Structures are given as structure tokens and as C-alpha cells.
């Protein structure tokens, strides 16, 4: 008994050659060595300070960081 099989060519639309799959653009990806080398570096935590906050705003900001 011989079964007849027909091969059908399928699209490779799911294969994204070198680009992320659709819908995943917001997911983190590994940086290349060049991207990592050119990434900005924070030299001091003082860079995170926000000038001109009221005491209440500063307290709320500090509480949010501690949460």
C-alpha cells in the first residue's frame, strides 16, 4: 500500500530575518557590543536629584523610591 503525499511550499513569514518579531518591540533585547560601548553612563546618583521640589513633593518622591 502506497500513500500519496504532496509537499506544499509554506511561507516563511514567521521568520524575521534580523529584526524582532512583531509585537515584541517593547521587550528588552540584548545590546550589541557597539551599543553597550556607546551607552551613556551615569557618573553620580546626584544626577537623579530633581531641583525645585517642595518638601511634600520631595517626601512623596522619596517614599515612591522606597516602595
C-alpha positions in Angstrom: 0.0 0.0 0.0 1.5 3.4 -1.0 0.2 6.6 0.4 0.3 9.6 -1.9 1.9 12.7 -0.3 2.0 16.1 -1.8 4.6 18.6 -0.5 3.4 22.2 -0.3 5.7 25.1 0.0 4.9 27.2 3.1 5.7 30.8 3.6 8.5 31.8 5.9 6.6 34.9 7.1 7.2 33.9 10.7 11.0 34.2 10.2 12.0 37.7 10.7 15.5 37.9 9.2 17.4 40.1 11.7 14.5 42.0 13.1 12.4 41.3 16.2 9.0 39.6 15.7 6.0 41.9 15.5 4.5 42.7 18.9 7.8 42.2 20.7 9.3 45.6 20.1 8.8 46.7 23.7 10.5 43.6 25.1 14.1 44.0 26.2 16.8 42.8 23.8 20.5 42.1 24.3 22.7 45.0 23.3 25.4 44.5 20.8 29.0 45.3 21.9 28.9 48.6 20.0 25.6 49.6 21.5 26.9 48.7 25.0 30.1 50.7 24.5 28.2 53.8 23.3 25.6 53.7 26.0 25.5 56.6 28.4 26.9 56.1 31.9 25.6 57.8 35.0 28.6 59.1 36.8 26.7 60.0 40.0 23.5 59.3 41.8 23.2 63.1 42.2 22.0 63.0 38.5 18.7 61.7 39.8 18.1 64.7 42.1 15.2 66.9 41.0 15.7 70.6 41.7 12.9 72.9 43.0 10.7 70.3 44.6 8.6 71.3 47.5 9.1 69.4 50.8 5.9 67.5 50.2 7.0 66.5 46.7 10.4 65.5 47.9 8.9 63.4 50.6 6.5 61.7 48.1 9.3 61.1 45.7 11.5 59.5 48.4 8.5 57.4 49.5 8.0 56.2 46.0 11.6 55.2 45.7 11.4 53.2 48.9 8.3 51.4 47.8 
